[in-house]
């Protein structure tokens, strides 16, 4: 009698963005902009607006955007971030899915190590995937869901066939799409996942 190979059932994958979804990067970044440049940033209504407002304020687009990029990828900045409220609890409650972190951080050794240390320190996981192209990542790993705050990534990933759970922010209010579900809090995720399993 031939032995049958039993295939392990693969858990569906949910991806979590880091900054703005698991980690509260905005408040820290805005405080550093005020400290470094004297600019008080409030009422951000567009994704990436902090960079544009800083560029106008210091009259130097290249310097402003380079400073922000370098700051958010700096290990000290990453390790100083606090988790978004309820992020750890929601992460731990999702037992029937494979949880992955997908970050737009630069793929530099020191940035990767700091990000993985932050994730481990806050009891998420000790690994993350790093990519600027989250739609390609969703396609490659066959992610069923992506939790995101960026309107650009939300649209691209939903068009690639992934259901995007868009964490409601003032700067993504106009973002809509067939496979984009707006959530007001990370606490909305477990019930949505359960409904679609």
Secondary structure as GFF3:
##gff-version 3
##sequence-region A 1 197
A	DSSP	beta_strand	13	16	.	.	.	ID=ss1
A	DSSP	alpha_helix	25	37	.	.	.	ID=ss2
A	DSSP	alpha_helix	49	58	.	.	.	ID=ss3
A	DSSP	alpha_helix	61	72	.	.	.	ID=ss4
A	DSSP	alpha_helix	75	80	.	.	.	ID=ss5
A	DSSP	alpha_helix	87	93	.	.	.	ID=ss6
A	DSSP	beta_strand	98	103	.	.	.	ID=ss7
A	DSSP	alpha_helix	109	121	.	.	.	ID=ss8
A	DSSP	beta_strand	129	130	.	.	.	ID=ss9
A	DSSP	alpha_helix	134	141	.	.	.	ID=ss10
A	DSSP	beta_strand	143	148	.	.	.	ID=ss11
A	DSSP	alpha_helix	151	159	.	.	.	ID=ss12
A	DSSP	beta_strand	163	167	.	.	.	ID=ss13
A	DSSP	three_ten_helix	170	172	.	.	.	ID=ss14
A	DSSP	beta_strand	180	183	.	.	.	ID=ss15
A	DSSP	three_ten_helix	186	188	.	.	.	ID=ss16
A	DSSP	alpha_helix	189	196	.	.	.	ID=ss17
###
